[in-house]
Amino acid sequence: MIDFTLSQRDEAILENQREQAMLCRKYARYYDEHEEEFAPDVLPEADSFESKPLPETDSARDTNGAVMGMLTTMMQNYGDYTIRLRRGKGGLGNAALAASGTPEQVERWRGQTLAMAITEPGCGSDSKAIQATAVLDEATNEWILNGEKIFVTTGCRADGVVVWATLDKEAGRGGIKSFIVMKGTPGFDVTHKEKKLGIRADDTAAMVFRDCRIPRDHLLGGKESVSRKGGGGFKGVMKTFNMTRPAVGAIGIGIAQAALDFTKEELAREGVVIDYMAAPHQRSAIAEKLIEIEADIDAAVLDILHSAWLSGEAKPNNTEASIAKAKGGEVARTATQRCIGLLGSLGISREYLLEKWFRDSRITDIYEGTGQIQRLIIARDILGYSAAELS
């Protein structure tokens, strides 16, 4: 039986996260408008949260760790997506390292911020079309990387990057491997920082690899991940997305909930309050729309928590991770847009954060596999089709 009831300790953790989230809102507008500056690792008031005691843990009642991770992510992003009380170390590449790295690699690059470079000018969601290449130089025991990557999240501030490249273009996905390349490696250049619609406090970069040589042991998963003829490795690295896609959905839901709560508060000032006990025809059109948004958010939350619970129980969650990402990203986009519509000119004013949340939320339906791609994955799994049969 799945039970999402929170323990006293879990509730205290989330309340602490809520306080931090509200603090982050103080800095949200500044870093949105000053995107050339990186948000600080530690905000001035951070120390005040370190000394707060938490109730003793009760492992028999504490929530599944993966589920708690999603709830924490939602609460963190209730404040602002790209501002964190403690940004700390970590990026999408760290998730790839944890999912597919050898114990030695995990220990070696522990504490480093790693971005992940997949997208190319001619390759987005169709990862088998990757053109960046990796060739092994047996004489020097080095990999030689060549290619271009775009839209690399945290690419500027990261210490290094996990790069997807192919050993054999004819092998399709089977030839794709991941390599860890650290900043300062000759032949590796960050060439461009994107100007974006949203998530401006976090950078998005373009990268170029020109005869970039890295040691042989920088292949993620070690030499055992390479068979004699390409193959292997891709599925292992794809496990990263089964962990991070629900988290992207949780990010979106945190933003959507913030938008909804703000909208309800502002409408309440004008006398619009939801009477949940009234029949639908007795409620105003605005109240009905607010209830619809609430229902969408609740449905997305359950999808995300279900996927996380499966992960925490070491059960397969490929389909559920895609459902969580597709639903969470969609609701983030539609909920914030509908809230703006309900508030009119107040919703687009830069005096408030709602218009920023709308801009920030758009990315949650795009990266780590667009909503359309997630629906393809879901359809294939439900109908039993291969990628070739349903694309």
C-alpha positions in Angstrom: 0.0 0.0 0.0 1.3 3.4 -0.9 0.9 5.9 1.9 2.0 9.6 1.5 1.1 10.6 5.1 3.9 12.7 6.5 5.7 12.1 9.8 6.2 15.0 12.2 9.8 15.2 11.1 8.8 15.3 7.4 6.4 18.1 8.1 9.1 20.1 10.0 11.5 19.7 7.1 9.0 21.0 4.6 8.1 23.9 6.8 11.8 24.8 7.0 12.0 24.6 3.2 8.9 26.8 2.9 10.6 29.5 5.1 13.7 29.3 2.9 11.5 29.5 -0.3 9.9 32.7 0.9 13.3 34.2 1.6 14.4 33.3 -1.9 11.5 35.4 -3.3 13.3 38.5 -1.9 16.1 38.0 -4.4 14.1 36.6 -7.4 13.4 39.8 -9.2 17.0 41.2 -8.8 18.7 38.1 -10.4 16.0 37.9 -13.1 17.0 41.4 -14.1 20.7 41.0 -13.5 21.2 37.7 -15.2 24.9 38.3 -15.9 25.5 37.9 -12.2 25.4 34.4 -10.7 23.1 34.0 -7.7 25.1 33.5 -4.5 25.7 30.0 -3.1 24.6 31.3 0.2 22.1 34.1 0.8 22.7 36.5 3.7 20.1 35.0 6.0 21.1 31.4 5.4 22.7 30.8 8.8 19.4 31.4 10.5 18.0 28.1 9.2 21.0 26.0 10.2 20.4 26.0 13.9 16.7 25.0 13.7 16.2 21.6 15.4 14.1 18.9 13.8 12.1 16.2 15.6 13.8 12.9 16.0 13.5 10.6 13.0 11.1 7.6 13.1 12.2 5.4 10.2 9.0 3.4 10.5 6.9 6.5 9.8 9.2 8.7 7.8 8.3 9.1 4.2 10.0 7.2 1.4 13.2 9.2 0.7 12.5 9.6 -3.0 9.0 10.9 -2.3 10.3 13.3 0.3 12.8 14.5 -2.3 10.0 15.4 -4.6 8.0 17.2 -1.9 11.1 19.1 -0.9 11.7 20.1 -4.5 8.2 21.4 -4.9 8.6 23.4 -1.7 11.9 24.8 -2.8 10.5 26.0 -6.0 7.5 27.5 -4.3 9.8 30.4 -3.7 11.6 30.8 -7.0 13.0 28.4 -9.5 16.5 29.8 -10.1 17.2 31.2 -6.7 18.0 28.8 -3.9 18.8 29.4 -0.3 21.9 27.2 -0.9 22.6 26.5 -4.5 25.5 24.2 -3.4 27.2 21.9 -5.7 25.4 19.8 -8.3 24.0 19.7 -11.7 22.3 17.3 -14.1 25.7 15.7 -14.8 25.9 14.8 -11.2 22.8 12.7 -11.6 24.3 11.0 -14.6 27.5 10.3 -12.5 25.4 8.8 -9.7 23.4 6.7 -12.1 26.1 5.3 -14.3 29.5 6.1 -12.8 31.8 3.5 -11.2 32.3 3.8 -7.5 35.8 5.2 -8.2 34.4 7.8 -10.6 31.6 8.8 -8.1 34.3 9.3 -5.4 36.7 11.1 -7.8 34.2 13.7 -8.9 32.2 14.0 -5.7 31.6 17.6 -4.8 32.1 18.9 -8.3 29.3 20.7 -10.2 28.8 18.8 -13.4 26.5 20.0 -16.3 25.3 17.6 -18.9 25.7 18.2 -22.6 23.3 16.3 -24.9 21.5 18.8 -27.3 23.2 19.7 -30.6 22.3 22.2 -33.3 20.9 19.3 -35.3 19.8 17.0 -32.5 17.3 17.7 -29.7 15.0 15.0 -28.4 16.2 12.4 -30.9 19.3 11.4 -29.1 20.3 8.7 -31.6 21.0 11.6 -34.0 24.0 12.8 -31.9 26.9 13.9 -34.1 29.6 14.6 -31.5 32.2 11.9 -31.8 34.6 10.1 -29.5 37.6 8.2 -30.9 40.0 6.2 -28.8 43.7 6.9 -29.4 45.2 3.6 -28.3 48.7 5.0 -28.5 48.1 7.6 -25.8 45.2 5.9 -24.0 43.0 9.0 -24.5 39.6 9.7 -26.0 39.4 12.5 -28.6 36.2 14.4 -28.6 34.9 16.6 -31.4 31.5 18.3 -31.7 29.2 21.1 -30.6 26.7 21.2 -27.8 24.0 23.8 -27.1 21.5 24.6 -24.4 23.7 23.2 -21.6 22.1 24.1 -18.3 24.7 25.5 -15.7 27.3 25.2 -18.4 29.1 28.4 -17.5 29.3 27.9 -13.7 29.9 24.1 -13.8 33.3 22.7 -12.9 32.9 20.1 -15.7 30.4 18.5 -18.0 29.1 15.0 -18.9 29.2 14.9 -22.7 27.2 12.5 -24.8 29.1 11.4 -27.9 29.0 8.5 -30.3 31.7 5.9 -30.9 29.9 4.7 -34.1 27.3 6.7 -35.9 26.0 3.6 -37.7 25.2 2.0 -34.3 22.6 4.6 -33.4 21.8 4.7 -29.7 24.1 1.7 -29.2 27.1 3.8 -30.1 26.4 6.6 -27.6 28.6 7.0 -24.5 29.1 9.6 -21.9 32.4 11.2 -21.0 33.4 13.5 -18.2 35.3 16.6 -19.3 36.5 19.1 -16.8 36.9 22.9 -17.4 40.4 23.8 -18.5 40.9 20.8 -20.7 42.6 21.8 -24.0 40.1 21.7 -26.9 37.1 22.4 -24.6 35.6 25.8 -24.8 32.4 27.4 -23.5 31.5 29.7 -26.5 28.2 31.3 -25.7 25.8 32.2 -22.8 22.2 32.2 -23.9 19.8 35.1 -23.3 16.5 33.5 -22.3 12.8 34.0 -21.6 13.0 32.6 -18.1 15.3 30.9 -15.5 17.7 33.8 -16.0 19.5 33.4 -12.7 20.9 30.1 -14.0 23.0 30.1 -17.1 22.6 28.1 -20.3 25.6 27.7 -22.5 27.0 26.5 -25.8 30.1 24.4 -25.9 32.6 23.3 -28.6 35.0 20.3 -28.5 37.9 20.4 -30.9 40.3 17.4 -30.7 39.6 17.5 -27.0 41.7 14.8 -25.4 40.6 13.2 -22.1 42.0 10.2 -20.2 40.5 6.8 -21.0 39.1 6.5 -17.6 36.8 9.5 -18.1 34.4 7.3 -19.9 31.4 7.2 -17.6 30.9 3.6 -16.3 34.5 2.7 -17.1 35.9 0.7 -20.0 33.5 -2.2 -19.2 30.7 -0.1 -20.6 32.2 -0.4 -24.1 31.7 -3.7 -26.0 33.8 -4.7 -28.9 31.5 -3.0 -31.3 29.8 0.0 -29.8 26.7 -1.0 -27.9 25.9 -0.8 -24.2 26.0 2.2 -22.0 23.0 4.2 -23.4 20.4 2.5 -21.3 22.5 2.9 -18.2 22.9 6.6 -18.8 19.2 7.0 -19.6 18.5 5.9 -16.0 19.4 9.4 -15.1 16.2 10.7 -16.6 14.0 8.3 -14.6 15.4 10.1 -11.6 15.4 13.6 -12.9 12.2 13.8 -15.0 9.9 13.5 -11.9 12.0 16.2 -10.3 11.5 18.5 -13.3 7.7 17.9 -12.8 8.1 18.7 -9.1 9.9 22.0 -10.0 7.0 22.9 -12.3 4.4 22.1 -9.6 6.2 24.2 -7.0 5.9 27.2 -9.4 2.3 26.4 -10.3 1.3 26.2 -6.6 3.0 29.5 -5.9 1.1 31.1 -8.8 -2.2 29.7 -7.7 -1.8 30.8 -4.1 -0.9 34.3 -5.1 -3.9 34.5 -7.4 -6.3 33.3 -4.8 -4.9 35.8 -2.3 -5.3 38.7 -4.7 -8.8 37.6 -5.8 -9.8 37.2 -2.1 -9.0 40.9 -1.7 -11.7 41.6 -4.2 -14.2 39.3 -2.5 -13.7 36.2 -4.6 -13.6 33.2 -2.2 -14.2 29.6 -3.1 -17.1 27.9 -1.4 -16.2 24.3 -1.8 -19.5 23.1 -0.3 -21.6 24.9 -2.9 -22.9 23.2 -6.0 -21.0 24.1 -9.2 -23.8 26.2 -10.6 -23.8 28.2 -7.4 -20.2 29.2 -7.7 -18.8 32.0 -9.9 -16.9 31.3 -13.1 -13.7 32.5 -11.5 -14.1 30.2 -8.5 -14.7 27.3 -10.9 -11.5 28.0 -12.8 -9.5 28.1 -9.6 -10.9 24.7 -8.6 -10.0 23.3 -12.0 -6.4 24.6 -11.5 -6.3 23.0 -8.0 -7.5 19.7 -9.4 -4.8 19.8 -12.2 -2.1 20.5 -9.6 -3.3 17.7 -7.3 -3.3 15.2 -10.2 0.2 16.1 -11.2 1.4 15.8 -7.6 0.1 12.3 -7.3 1.7 11.3 -10.6 5.1 12.7 -9.4 4.9 11.1 -6.0 3.9 7.7 -7.5 6.9 7.8 -9.8 9.2 8.7 -6.9 7.8 6.0 -4.7 8.5 3.4 -7.3 12.1 4.7 -7.6 12.5 4.7 -3.8 11.3 1.0 -3.7 13.8 0.1 -6.5 11.0 -0.7 -8.9 10.9 0.2 -12.6 9.4 3.6 -13.2 10.2 4.4 -16.8 6.6 5.1 -17.9 5.7 6.7 -14.6 8.7 9.1 -14.8 7.5 10.2 -18.2 3.9 10.7 -17.0 5.2 12.8 -14.1 7.3 14.9 -16.4 4.6 15.3 -19.0 1.9 16.2 -16.5 4.0 18.3 -14.2 5.4 20.4 -17.1 2.0 20.8 -18.7 0.3 21.9 -15.5 3.2 24.3 -14.7 2.6 26.0 -18.1 -1.2 26.0 -18.1 -1.7 26.9 -14.4 0.5 30.0 -14.5 -1.0 31.1 -17.8 -4.5 30.7 -16.5 -3.6 32.6 -13.3 -2.4 35.5 -15.4 -5.7 35.4 -17.3 -7.7 35.6 -14.0 -5.7 38.5 -12.7 -5.5 40.5 -15.9 -3.1 43.4 -15.9 -2.0 42.5 -12.3 -0.8 39.2 -13.7 1.6 40.8 -16.2 2.9 43.5 -13.9 6.6 43.3 -13.1 5.7 44.6 -9.6 4.8 41.0 -8.8 6.5 37.6 -9.5 3.6 35.9 -11.3 4.8 37.0 -14.8 8.2 35.7 -13.9 6.8 32.4 -12.7 5.0 32.1 -16.0 8.3 32.7 -17.9 10.2 30.3 -15.7 7.6 27.5 -15.9 7.8 27.2 -19.6 11.1 25.3 -19.5 9.7 22.5 -17.4 7.6 21.4 -20.3 10.6 21.5 -22.7 13.9 20.2 -21.3 14.9 16.7 -20.3 12.5 15.5 -23.0 9.7 17.7 -24.2 6.1 17.0 -23.3 5.5 15.6 -26.8 8.4 13.2 -26.5 7.1 12.0 -23.1 3.7 11.3 -24.6 5.4 9.2 -27.3 7.3 7.2 -24.6 4.1 6.7 -22.6 2.2 5.6 -25.7 5.0 3.1 -26.7 5.0 1.6 -23.2 1.2 1.3 -23.0 0.7 -0.1 -26.5 3.9 -2.2 -26.7 5.3 -0.4 -29.7 9.0 0.1 -30.5 10.5 3.5 -31.3 10.6 2.5 -34.9 6.9 1.6 -34.9 5.7 4.7 -33.1 7.8 7.8 -33.7 
